[in-house]
Amino acid sequence: MTTKRTTPAEARVEESFALGRDATRLYVRYRPGPSTTLALLTDGLVCDGFIYKYLWTDLGRKLSVAHWNYRGHGRSALPADPRCIDVAAHASDLDAVRRHLGDPPVVLVGHSFGTQVALEAYRIRATNVRAMVLMDGSFGKVTHTFHGTDLLASVLPNLLDFAGRHPKIARALWSRLPARAAIRIAALTGEIDAKAVRVEDIEPYFQHAAHVDFPMFLRMLLYAGEHSAEDMLSRIDVPVLVIAGDRDSFTPPYVAEAMARAISKAELAMIPGGTHIAPLEHRREVADRILKFLAAHGV
């Protein structure tokens, strides 16, 4: 029999479930660190933590860390109320996770769609938020800037209609493409930098995405495209680090630049050669930039 060795840090991970406002069970993993300040990691859509593979460890050397799964994602339950899947619902879930963990001082860390969720969570309750780190994301209207056009916003209603009328076909098309084939396509189209990322780091995303309810994902994406936190950016009163890849086609760099300009205490870190998965492609640069930012602000 083979015994898996674990590090002390891995052995200390605590797993539990928070409850959303409609009693949806939300999976949470938590690891105490040298500081009681908590880095709370929030995903992009159809993600269950793959982007935080390295930041979980790197940030955990300085802070306590926690990560959670959206409703209908990963180990969280499907929404108890199927209507509660807009950005505000996810932000409310994030707040429930904060309270579930004892409501410590927190750094809200969001990737992609997690940027919108973190901003709305700050709107809901800024108390105890020490800083925010917003990576490869937008303040809103994401379907209108995807690949620098509004094409996704235009076709999304038709995709929703098709999925509603032909759920089995939509499910099959969504889940049929093998993860390795999807990765090759993403590399060929420049969506990821194949030379900078390891296949085993990106493969979990495609494996998880294949199991997410496709119509639910489309509705979440529709809500993300309708949502905007632009009105509150100038009112944010904590340090914010905006991280972007200069080759990110999902969230074009000009979106990150506009967000950083609108937030009075924001700093922009543009990662040369970075795509939408810059935290995996440029692990050390991203981690060092975050840790230096937090140290400079006494977090």
C-alpha positions as CSV (number, residue, x, y, z in Angstrom):
1,M,0.0,0.0,0.0
2,T,1.3,3.5,-0.9
3,T,0.9,6.3,1.6
4,K,0.6,9.8,0.2
5,R,2.9,12.3,1.9
6,T,1.4,15.6,2.8
7,T,3.1,18.8,4.0
8,P,2.1,20.3,7.3
9,A,0.3,23.1,5.4
10,E,-1.7,20.6,3.4
11,A,-2.6,18.7,6.5
12,R,-4.1,21.8,8.1
13,V,-6.6,22.6,5.4
14,E,-10.1,22.7,6.8
15,E,-13.2,22.0,4.6
16,S,-16.7,23.1,5.4
17,F,-19.9,24.4,3.9
18,A,-21.3,27.9,4.3
19,L,-25.0,28.6,3.6
20,G,-26.2,31.2,1.0
21,R,-29.2,33.4,1.6
22,D,-31.4,30.7,0.0
23,A,-29.7,27.9,2.0
24,T,-27.6,26.8,-0.9
25,R,-24.5,24.8,0.4
26,L,-21.3,26.5,-0.6
27,Y,-18.0,24.6,-0.4
28,V,-15.2,26.4,1.5
29,R,-11.6,25.3,2.1
30,Y,-9.5,27.3,4.6
31,R,-6.0,27.2,5.8
32,P,-4.8,29.4,8.7
33,G,-1.6,31.2,8.1
34,P,0.9,33.5,10.0
35,S,-1.6,36.4,9.8
36,T,-5.3,36.4,10.8
37,T,-5.9,38.6,7.7
38,L,-7.6,36.3,5.2
39,A,-6.9,36.2,1.4
40,L,-10.3,35.1,0.1
41,L,-10.0,33.6,-3.4
42,T,-12.9,33.9,-5.8
43,D,-13.0,32.2,-9.2
44,G,-14.0,33.0,-12.7
45,L,-17.2,31.4,-14.2
46,V,-17.1,27.6,-14.6
47,C,-14.0,27.4,-12.5
48,D,-13.4,25.6,-9.2
49,G,-10.0,26.8,-8.2
50,F,-7.6,25.8,-10.9
51,I,-6.3,29.4,-11.3
52,Y,-5.2,29.5,-7.6
53,K,-3.1,26.4,-7.7
54,Y,0.1,28.4,-6.9
55,L,-1.4,31.5,-5.2
56,W,-3.0,29.3,-2.6
57,T,0.5,28.3,-1.4
58,D,2.3,31.6,-2.2
59,L,-0.2,33.8,-0.4
60,G,-0.5,31.3,2.4
61,R,3.1,32.0,3.4
62,K,2.0,35.5,4.6
63,L,-1.7,35.3,5.2
64,S,-4.5,32.9,6.0
65,V,-6.2,31.7,2.8
66,A,-9.6,30.5,1.8
67,H,-11.2,29.5,-1.4
68,W,-14.9,28.7,-2.2
69,N,-17.0,27.3,-5.0
70,Y,-19.8,29.2,-6.6
71,R,-23.3,27.7,-6.4
72,G,-23.6,25.0,-9.1
73,H,-19.8,24.8,-9.3
74,G,-17.2,22.3,-7.9
75,R,-18.4,20.8,-4.6
76,S,-21.1,23.5,-3.9
77,A,-24.7,22.5,-4.4
78,L,-26.9,23.6,-7.3
79,P,-28.8,26.8,-6.4
80,A,-31.7,26.1,-4.0
81,D,-33.4,29.0,-5.8
82,P,-32.5,28.6,-9.5
83,R,-33.3,32.3,-10.0
84,C,-30.4,33.3,-7.7
85,I,-27.5,33.2,-10.1
86,D,-26.8,36.8,-10.9
87,V,-23.7,38.8,-9.8
88,A,-25.5,40.1,-6.7
89,A,-26.4,36.5,-5.6
90,H,-22.7,35.4,-5.9
91,A,-21.6,38.5,-4.0
92,S,-24.1,37.7,-1.2
93,D,-22.6,34.1,-1.2
94,L,-19.1,35.6,-0.8
95,D,-20.3,37.6,2.2
96,A,-21.9,34.5,3.7
97,V,-18.5,32.8,3.3
98,R,-16.8,35.7,5.1
99,R,-19.2,35.4,8.0
100,H,-18.9,31.6,8.0
101,L,-15.1,31.9,8.5
102,G,-15.6,34.3,11.5
103,D,-15.5,37.6,9.6
104,P,-11.8,38.3,9.9
105,P,-10.0,41.2,8.1
106,V,-10.0,40.2,4.5
107,V,-8.3,40.8,1.2
108,L,-10.8,40.1,-1.6
109,V,-9.0,38.3,-4.5
110,G,-10.9,37.8,-7.7
111,H,-10.0,36.3,-11.0
112,S,-12.0,37.0,-14.2
113,F,-15.7,37.0,-13.2
114,G,-14.5,37.0,-9.6
115,T,-13.5,40.6,-10.1
116,Q,-17.2,41.5,-10.6
117,V,-18.2,39.4,-7.6
118,A,-15.5,41.0,-5.4
119,L,-16.6,44.5,-6.4
120,E,-20.2,43.7,-5.6
121,A,-19.3,42.1,-2.3
122,Y,-17.4,45.3,-1.4
123,R,-20.6,47.3,-2.3
124,I,-22.6,45.0,0.0
125,R,-20.3,45.3,3.0
126,A,-16.9,47.1,3.0
127,T,-16.4,46.5,6.7
128,N,-13.2,44.5,7.4
129,V,-12.0,44.6,3.8
130,R,-8.3,45.6,3.9
131,A,-7.6,45.5,0.2
132,M,-8.6,44.0,-3.1
133,V,-6.6,42.1,-5.8
134,L,-8.5,42.0,-9.1
135,M,-6.9,39.8,-11.8
136,D,-7.8,39.5,-15.5
137,G,-11.2,40.8,-14.9
138,S,-13.6,43.6,-15.5
139,F,-15.9,45.9,-13.6
140,G,-18.8,44.7,-15.8
141,K,-20.5,44.3,-19.2
142,V,-18.0,41.5,-20.0
143,T,-19.9,40.1,-22.9
144,H,-19.6,43.6,-24.6
145,T,-15.8,43.6,-24.4
146,F,-14.9,39.9,-25.0
147,H,-12.2,39.8,-27.7
148,G,-12.7,43.6,-28.0
149,T,-16.2,43.4,-29.5
150,D,-19.9,43.0,-28.4
151,L,-20.3,39.9,-30.6
152,L,-20.8,37.6,-27.5
153,A,-23.5,39.9,-26.2
154,S,-25.3,39.6,-29.6
155,V,-25.2,35.8,-29.9
156,L,-25.8,34.9,-26.2
157,P,-29.6,35.2,-26.3
158,N,-29.7,32.8,-29.3
159,L,-27.4,30.4,-27.4
160,L,-29.8,30.5,-24.5
161,D,-32.8,29.9,-26.7
162,F,-31.1,26.9,-28.4
163,A,-30.1,25.4,-25.0
164,G,-33.6,25.8,-23.7
165,R,-35.2,24.1,-26.8
166,H,-32.5,21.4,-27.2
167,P,-31.0,20.8,-23.8
168,K,-29.6,17.3,-24.7
169,I,-27.9,18.5,-27.8
170,A,-26.5,21.6,-26.0
171,R,-25.2,19.4,-23.2
172,A,-23.5,17.0,-25.6
173,L,-21.8,19.8,-27.6
174,W,-20.7,21.5,-24.3
175,S,-19.1,18.4,-22.8
176,R,-18.0,16.3,-25.8
177,L,-14.7,18.1,-26.6
178,P,-11.8,16.3,-24.7
179,A,-9.9,18.5,-22.3
180,R,-6.6,18.0,-24.2
181,A,-8.1,18.9,-27.5
182,A,-9.6,22.1,-26.0
183,I,-6.2,23.0,-24.6
184,R,-4.6,22.6,-28.0
185,I,-7.2,24.8,-29.6
186,A,-6.7,27.5,-26.9
187,A,-3.0,27.4,-27.5
188,L,-3.3,27.6,-31.3
189,T,-5.7,30.6,-31.1
190,G,-3.5,32.4,-28.6
191,E,-6.0,32.3,-25.7
192,I,-3.3,30.7,-23.5
193,D,0.5,30.8,-23.8
194,A,1.4,27.1,-24.3
195,K,5.1,27.8,-23.7
196,A,4.4,29.4,-20.3
197,V,1.8,27.1,-18.8
198,R,1.8,23.4,-18.0
199,V,-0.9,21.3,-19.5
200,E,-1.6,19.7,-16.1
201,D,-2.3,23.2,-14.7
202,I,-4.9,24.1,-17.2
203,E,-6.5,20.7,-17.8
204,P,-8.7,20.8,-14.5
205,Y,-10.5,23.9,-15.9
206,F,-11.8,22.0,-19.0
207,Q,-12.6,18.9,-16.9
208,H,-14.7,20.9,-14.5
209,A,-16.3,23.0,-17.2
210,A,-17.7,19.9,-18.9
211,H,-19.7,19.0,-15.7
212,V,-21.2,22.5,-15.1
213,D,-24.9,22.8,-16.1
214,F,-24.7,24.5,-19.5
215,P,-27.9,26.5,-19.4
216,M,-27.1,27.7,-15.9
217,F,-23.7,28.8,-17.1
218,L,-25.2,30.7,-20.1
219,R,-27.7,32.5,-17.7
220,M,-24.8,33.4,-15.4
221,L,-22.9,34.8,-18.3
222,L,-25.9,36.8,-19.4
223,Y,-26.2,38.3,-16.0
224,A,-22.4,39.1,-16.0
225,G,-22.8,40.8,-19.3
226,E,-25.7,43.0,-17.9
227,H,-23.9,43.8,-14.7
228,S,-21.7,46.8,-14.0
229,A,-19.9,48.1,-10.9
230,E,-18.6,51.2,-12.8
231,D,-20.8,53.5,-10.6
232,M,-19.0,52.5,-7.4
233,L,-15.4,52.4,-8.6
234,S,-14.7,56.0,-7.5
235,R,-16.1,55.3,-4.0
236,I,-13.7,52.4,-3.2
237,D,-11.7,53.4,-0.2
238,V,-9.2,50.6,0.1
239,P,-6.0,49.8,-1.8
240,V,-6.7,47.9,-5.0
241,L,-4.2,46.0,-7.2
242,V,-5.4,45.5,-10.7
243,I,-3.5,42.7,-12.5
244,A,-3.8,42.2,-16.3
245,G,-2.1,40.3,-19.1
246,D,-1.2,42.4,-22.1
247,R,-2.3,39.5,-24.3
248,D,-5.6,38.8,-22.5
249,S,-8.3,38.6,-25.2
250,F,-11.1,37.6,-22.8
251,T,-10.7,40.8,-20.9
252,P,-8.7,43.3,-23.0
253,P,-6.0,45.3,-21.2
254,Y,-7.8,48.6,-21.8
255,V,-10.6,47.4,-19.5
256,A,-8.1,46.9,-16.7
257,E,-6.5,50.2,-17.4
258,A,-9.9,52.0,-17.2
259,M,-10.7,50.3,-14.0
260,A,-7.4,51.2,-12.4
261,R,-7.8,54.8,-13.4
262,A,-11.3,55.0,-11.9
263,I,-10.3,53.7,-8.5
264,S,-8.4,56.3,-6.5
265,K,-6.2,53.9,-4.5
266,A,-5.6,51.5,-7.4
267,E,-2.3,50.3,-8.8
268,L,-2.0,48.6,-12.2
269,A,0.3,45.6,-12.8
270,M,0.4,44.8,-16.5
271,I,2.0,41.4,-17.1
272,P,4.0,41.3,-20.4
273,G,3.0,38.2,-22.4
274,G,0.2,37.4,-19.9
275,T,-3.1,36.0,-21.2
276,H,-6.3,35.4,-19.2
277,I,-4.5,32.8,-17.1
278,A,-1.5,35.0,-16.1
279,P,-1.4,33.7,-12.5
280,L,-0.5,30.2,-14.0
281,E,1.8,31.5,-16.8
282,H,3.7,34.0,-14.6
283,R,3.4,32.4,-11.2
284,R,6.3,34.1,-9.5
285,E,5.8,37.6,-11.0
286,V,2.1,37.6,-10.0
287,A,2.7,36.3,-6.5
288,D,5.6,38.7,-5.9
289,R,3.6,41.7,-7.1
290,I,0.7,40.8,-4.8
291,L,2.9,40.3,-1.8
292,K,4.8,43.5,-2.3
293,F,1.5,45.4,-2.8
294,L,0.1,44.0,0.4
295,A,3.3,44.7,2.4
296,A,3.4,48.3,1.1
297,H,0.0,48.9,2.5
298,G,0.6,47.2,5.8
299,V,-1.6,44.2,5.1
